[in-house]
């Protein structure tokens, strides 16, 4: 049954991830008094790209060709580890396994940006690794707040501990710290701008400039899956629920929408941060996580 639930939630995340990306774009547009794209626009973009062939430079190696598939497979495998249907603490992966499956995809995508030999790709890859070095300690520290209380790094045990623990000052500090990491990890303002194509500001977009067709579709799809995984982790660990039955699904959807509104509001109310100020921004997350550990 655990294997069945893992496959089921992977399919669910695979199907719903572009929808969530469209919802966030629509909420952000409404907050900015714009009409915005259709909620289903991400599906249309991915479907259109899947029907096109990829244009590949003859100088690239297998890394450039295989990186989109590794990025997509890593995100999909990570989605199967989340305990969405059970808090038994069994049959689910480790939190470190999930995080480093996502990191594996990022690593190969950065290698691909360097392999293409593009100036913008190398710039985007260097910036991505600069941010990744800062993000990973912050996310591990915030998760350790829950792991310390659960005495385990198993995702099922973490979810069970979060669901049975009352809100406290340490919990609030860890939630704020993880939300900062969520913004940085998904490439949102103020760390990155997912809608920009300007040379001096783009990070993720710079890495994928050389991609087209089916490979670009896989990258966009994997990025949407990664975004949904981070939002689900925030919901599971920091906005837990004890509802059973069909009401738990409705509650999960409501909390995902609540976090989506928070992300859109954060993007609308802030400006793109200069790159050398990003360490200070992420240092706040590390500091809050340390305070959360001390407060326990």
N, C-alpha and C positions, 0 to 999 in steps of 0.2 A: 504493500500500500504506500509506503514511503517513496518508492521508486515511481509509482503511478502519480503521486502528488507532485513529485519533482518535475516529471515530464509535463504534467498538466499546467503547472505554474510557469514553466519555460515557454510553452506555447502561448499562454495568456499574456506574458510579458512581451513576447515577440509580436503579437498582434496588437496589443494596446499601447506599446511604446510610442509609435508615431502619433497616435491619437492624443496622448498626454502632451507631446511636444506641440501639437497644434492648439491644444487648450491653453497652454502657457502663452503662446504667441498671441492668441485671441485676447486673453485677459490683459496682457501687457499693452496691446493696441488700444483696448477700451480705456485703460487707465491713462493713456496718452491722448485720448480723444481722437483716435484714428479708427478707421473701419477694420483694418487688418486683413490678413489672409483667411481663407476658409479653415475651419477646424480640421477638415480632412485633407488639406493641401499637402501635408507631408506624405500621405499615401500616394497622391497623384505624382509628386516629384520622384518618389522611389520607383513607382511603376514605370514612369517614363524613362528613367535612367536604366532600369533593368532591360529595357527593350533596345538599348543602344550598345554598340561595340565600344571597347576601350581603345584609346589612342595611347600607345606606349613608346617611349623613346628606345631606340635600339641599343643604347649604352647601359640600360639598367640591368640589374641582376635579378635572381629569384626572390630576393628580399622585397623589392618593390612590387613584384607580381603577387607574392603570397601574403604580404602584410595585411591587406583588407580582409582576407579569409581568417587569418589568425586573430585579428581584432574583433571580427564578428563572432567567431567561435568562442573566444575568451569571454565576451560579454554574455553570450547565450549560456555558456557553462556556469557562469557566476549566478545567473538568474535562477538556476535549478537548485541552488544551495539555500535559498531564503526560506525560513519556516513560516509560510503564509497560512498553511492549513492545519498546523499542529504545533503545540508548544511542549511536546513530550520530551524534547531534548535528545531524541534519537533519530538517526537516519538523515541528519543534515550535516553539512560540512562545517569547517572551521572558519571563523571570521577572517583569519589571516589568509586562508586559501582563497576566499572570495575576493579580498582586496588585491591579492597578488595575481589573480587571474585577470583582473582589470589592468593591473600594472604591466602584465605581459603584453597585452594588446597595445598599450601606450608605447612600450619599448620598441616593438616592431614597427609601429607607425612612425616613430621618430627616426629609426634606422632607414625606413623607406624614404622619408623626406630628405635625408642626406644622400641616399643612393641615387636619387634623381639628378643631383648636381645643380639644382635650382638655388639661386641666391635667396629667394623668399622662403623656399622649403627649409634650407639650412637655418635661416633666422627663426622660423616658426618652431622647428625642432629644438633649437637651443633654448628658446623661451619656454617651451613645454617642459623640458627637463629641469630648468631652473625652478619652475613652479612646482613640479612633481616632488623635488627634493624637499620643498617646504611643506607640501600638503600631506605627504605620507606620515611624517611624525605627528602632525596635528590630528589626523584621523585616527591613528593608533592610540594616541593619548585619550581622545574622547571616548573611544570604544572601551579602553581599559577601565574606565569608570564603572561601566556595567559589568565587565568581566571580573573586576575585583570583587564585586558583590556576589556574582554568580559562582565564583571559584571555578570558572571554566571559560574557554574561548569557543565552545561549541555554539553555533547559532541558535539551536533549539533551546539550549540552557539559558543563553542571553535573553531570548525572547520571553521565556518563562519567568526569569528573574525580573525583567522589566515590567511584565504584566502584573506581578504580585507585589511590586515595591511601591510604596506611596511616594508622591512627589516631595522633593526636598530641595534645599539650596544647592547641594551637589548635583542633583539631577538637572536643575535649571541651568547651571553653569555648563554642564556637559552638553545639554541640548543646544545652547547658543553656540558653543564651540563647534559642534558637528554641523550646524546650519551654515556657519562660515565656511567650513570645509566643503559642504555641499555646493555652495555657490562657486568656489574655486575649482572643484573637481569637474563640474559640468560646464565650465567655460562661460560663466555668466558675469555680467557687470557687477561689481567694479573691477574684477580681475581680468576678464576677457569679454569681448563683445561677439556673440555668435552671429550677428547680422552684418558685420563689417567686412569689407574687402580692401581696406586701406593698408598700405604696406607697413606703416609705422605702428599700427595698433593690432593687427591680426596675429593670432597665435595658432589656434587649431586650423583656421582657414589657410594659413600659410603652409602648413604641412601637407594639405590635400589639394593644393593648386594643380599639381601635375596629374591628378587622377580624373578619370571621366568614365562614363558608361556604367557597366555593372559593378565595377570595383568601387566607384564613388557611391553608388547606391548602397553597397554593403557598409561602407564607412558611415554614411549618414544614418543608416538603420541601427548600426552598432552604437553610435553616439546617443541615439534616442533610447536604446535599451540601457545603456550605462546610466543615463540620466534618471530613468525610472527605477533602476536598482538603488541608486543613492537616495532617492525620495522614499522608496519602500523601507530602506534601512532606517531612515530617520523616523518614519511612522512606527515601525516595529519596536525600535529601541527606546524612543523618546516620547511617543504618543501611543502607549500600549492600550489594549482593550481586553476586556474579559467577557465580551458578548459571544454567545454561541449561536449556531444556526445561520439562517439567511441574514439575520440582522448584522452579523459580523462582517459580511461582504459589503452591506450598505455602509456600515461604519468605516470600513477600510477605504471605500471610494470617497466618502466624505472627507476623511483625513488627508487623502492624496490631493483632493481639490483644495483643501485648506492650505497645504504646503505649497501647492502650485500658485495660489494667490499670493502667498508670502514671497515666493521667488519673483513673481512679476512685480510686486510692490517694491521689493528691494532693488530691482533693476531700474524701475521708473524713478525712484527717489534718489538715486545716486548717479555719479558720473564715472566714466572709465578712469581707472586709477593708473598713474604712471608706473612703469614697470619696477623702478627701484623702490617704490613705496609698498609693493606687494608683500615683502617680508615683514614689514611692520603690521600689516593687516592680518597676516596669518599667525604672527606672534601673539596676537590677541587670543586666537583660538587655542594655541598651546598654553598660554597663561591661564585661561579659563579652565582648561582640562586639568592642569596641575592643581588649581584651587579646588576643583571638584574632587580630586583624589585626596587632597588634604582634608577637605570638609567631611569626608566619610570617617 
